[in-house]
Amino acid sequence: MYPATTYLTCFFAVFCYRLIPKSDISCPFGCTCIGTDKDRSLFCNANIVIFSESYRNFRTLHLIDIKNVENNVSQQSLFLKLENLIIDKANNVLQSKPERIRVMPTFVTVTNSKLSDADNYFYIDSHNMKKIHYENVTEMEYWFPRSSSSVISITILKSPIKTISPHLFKCKNLEYLVLRHTEISGSLSPNWFGIELKNLTHLDLSYNKLRTIDESVFKNLPSLKTLKLNNNLLVGISWDTMKPIWNNLNEFWLKENEHLICDNFCWIFGHFPHPSIFDSTDCWLSTIPLKQTHFFNLSLSTIDLNLNKI
């Protein structure tokens, strides 16, 4: 059994939760506390926040540019259960006391932050975590729910990540993975996942610097429906690589891989059925120097030939 739920607050929210009317007091930091007595959300802009006891749960906790957290319940472990945890600009964070504060969110959004600093706020319990959204974050080894069975969606955008550590996405029920606009280079490897992801249907790896794809990577992604590899540095994709998922794909995006050599992927245009959304793709024919060939494929589900004489 967990102890009584606690909440993270600034001084303004202390008044808010004690039911002082909002019109009678305003926060100098621009914090807002909205909702009813039983269902409230706090949006906090203060530089210093305080943990204090409460018997209410949060729906949303939004922290912006917080530099310091404090625990005013001495020698007690604190537990915070909430639906949405949103953190922006977590940098150069200090923790005043050594107590670890346990947080169990369902949806997590972290932007413009060092994850090691966000890690100074709380201990994240991932048992209830379903969706993660990171944008412009660093230090991915922190605050990542490896091997979590509850996580179904991970999105990482515009972050200066160069490598993926082994088994980083080892979440057996993962359905949706977006890793876009990063510095990741090298090869798409099965080591990213470590296990078979039977439920993964959407994989977006566009706008990175991937050069190759390991031939066995898609064997452990049997349910993949959408694959976005556009705007990378790919030089080729073999039929053996794509064969395990080819007949399942609904969307396949490959455009703007400027180093793609036709000999290495032209099998695509001879293997049917094609994905229903198959982008326009340019490649260089290695056998015909200085000539660029433009391919376009569109599959139709219905063709009306009623007016033709056959």
N, C-alpha and C positions, 0 to 999 in steps of 0.2 A: 504494500500500500504506500502511495506517495503521501508526503506531508501536505498540510494545507497549501493550496496554491498561493504563490506570491507574485507580485508584479513589479515591473521596472518602471520607475517614474522620476520626474523632476518635482520640485516643490509645488509647481502649478497643479500637477496631477493629484497631489495629496489633497488639495482643496477640492479638486474636481470629483474625486472619489468619495469625499466626505459630503457630497451633495450640496455644496455651496453653489448657488445659481451661477451659470456661466457669465451672465450679464454683469455680475457684481465683481468679477475679478478677471484679469487678463494676464497672460504670461509675457514677461518682457522678452523672452526668447522666441515668441511666436508659436509656442506649443498650442495644440488644440486637443480637446477631449470631447468626443461626441458620442451620442447614443443614449440609451436608457439606463436606468439603475442596474439592470441585470445584464446588459449587453453593450459594452463600451469599447471604443478604440482610442488609442493615444498616439498622436503624432508629435514627436519630441525633437526640438531643435537645440536644447540646452547642451552646454559643453560638459556638464557634470550631471549624472543621474544617480538616483538612490534606489536600492532595492528595499522594499518594505512589505510587510505581511498583508494579505488580503484573502478573502474567501471568494473572490470573483475571478473568472477567467477572462482572458483577452480574446477579442476577435482579431484585431490588427495592432501590431506594435511597430512603429516607424521611427527609426533613430537616424538623425542626420548630424554628421560631424561631431560625434560624442568623443571626448578625450579621456574621460575618467568615469569609472563606476564605483559605487560604494555599497556596502552591505550593512544596514543598520540593525540587523538581527545577529548579535554576536554568537559565535560558536554554534551556529545552526546552518545546516545545508538548506539551500533555497531551491524551490522548484517552480518553474513557470510554464504553464501549458497555454498554447495559443494557436490560432489558425494561421495567421499571416505574420511572418517576421520579415521586415524590410530594413536593411541597413545601407546607408549611403555615406561615403567619405570616412570610413574607419581607418585612420592613419595616426601613428604615434599615440596609441592608446595606452594608458596606464591603469593598472588595477590596484586599488588602494589596500585591499586586504587579500590574504592568501586563499580565502574560501572560494571554492568553485561553485558557480551558480548553474544549476541544471535547467536546460530549456528544451521543451519538446514541441517544436512547430510542425505544422502540416505543409505549409508552403514557405519557401525561403527565397528571398531576393537580396543579393548583395551587389552593389555597384560602386565603382570608383574607390576601391578599398584594397588594402593588404589583408589577405585572409588570416595571416598570423596575428594581426592587430584585432580583427574581429574575433579571433579565438580568445583574446583577453577578456572579452565581455562575458562569455558563457562557456559552459560545456554543453555541446549540442548532442542531444539524445535523438537518434535518427529513427527510432521505432515507428513513429507516426509520419515521418517525412515522406511526401509523395512527389513534390515537384521542386526543382532547384533551378534558379535563374541567376547566373553570374555574368556581369558585364564590366569590362575594364577592371579585372582583378589580377592580383599576382599571388605567387606562393600557393600553388594548387594543392600541395601536400597537406595543408591545413584545411579543416572544416569540409572534408569530403567524405560522404557516407559509403566507404568501400564495403562491398558485400551486403549492402542493405537490401532486404527483401521487399520493403515497402515502396521504394523509389520507383516511379514509372516514367519520369520525365527529367532530363538534364539538358540545360541550355547554357552554353558558354560563348559569349560574344566579345569581340574587340578587346581581347586580352593578350598581353605579350608572352604567351606560352610558347616555348620552343620544343618541348618534348612531352610525351605522355608516359608516365611511370607505369610499370607492369601492373595489370589487373585494376587499373584505376576505375574502370566502368564495370566492375564485377557485381552488377545488381541484377539478380536473376529474373526479375519481373519488369525490367526496363522496356518501355515501349517506344520512347521518343528520345533521340539523341541529336543535339545540334552543337556543332563545334565549328564556328564560323568567324572569319576575320581574325585569325591568330598567326603566329610565326612558326607553327608546326611544319616541319619539313621531313624529308626521308620517306619512310614507307608506312602505309596503313597496315598494321600488324594484328594478328589474333591475340597477341600479348596484351593489347589494350583491354581486352574483355576477360580473358582467362577461363571463361565458361561458355557454354551454349546459351545464347539469349533467344529463347523460343518465342518471346512476345515482341521483340523489337521489330517494328514496322516502318519506322521513319529514321533515316540516317542522313544528316546534312553535314558534309565536310567541305563545303564550298568556301572559296576565298581564303585558302591556306597556301602552303608551299609543298604539298605532297608531290613526290616524284614517282613513286612506285606503289603497287598494291600486292601484298603477299598473296600467293596463289591459293592459300587455304583459308583466307580470312572470312569468306562468306559461307563456308561450310557450317559454321556455328551460328548463322543468322538466317534460319530457314523461312522466317515469316516476313522478310523484308519486302515492303511494297514501294517505298520511295527511297531513291538513292541519288544524292546530289554531290557530284564531284567537280562541278564547274569551277572555273577560275582557280586552277591549281597549276602545277608544273609537270603534270603527268606526261610520260613519253610513250606509254602503251598500256593496253589492257588485253590480257589473253582470254580466249574462250574458256579455257579450263578454270580461270578465276571466276568468271561470271556465270558459268553453267549452273551452279547450285541454286541460284536465285532468279535466273533469267525469265522463266515462265511465270514467276510470281509478281514481277515488277509491274507496277502501274505507272511510275514516273522514273525516268532516267535522265539526269542532267550532266552533260559532259562539255558544254561549250567553254571557250576561252581557256583551253589548255594549249598554249601556243607552241609547245614542243611535241605535241602528239603526232606520231608518225603513222600514216595510214596503214602500212603493212602490219602494224601491231594491233589494230583494232577494227579493220574493215570487215571482219567476220560478223560484226554487228548487223550489217545490212543484208546478210544472207541467212540469218537465223530467225525464224518466225515462231510464234507470234512476237511482235514488238510491243514494248510498253505503250500504253495509250497516250502518254505524254512523253515524247522523245525529242529533245531540243535540237535546234539547228546546230550542226557541228562542223567546224573547219579542221582540216588536217593537211599535212604536207605529204604528197606522194613521193616516197623515197626513190621510186623507179623512174619518175619523170621530174628531173631537176627544175627548179624555179617555177613550178606550176602548182598553184593552190587549187584544190578541189573542194567544192562546197556541197555538203550532204544535207538533205532534209528528208525526214521521214514522218509521215502522218498515217496512223491506222484508223480506219473507219469501222464503226460497228454496224452501219446500215448503208447500203447503196441502192438507190432507186433506179432501175433500168426499164421502167414501164414504157417510156417513149422511144425506146430503141428497137430497131428491127434486127433480131438476131436469128 
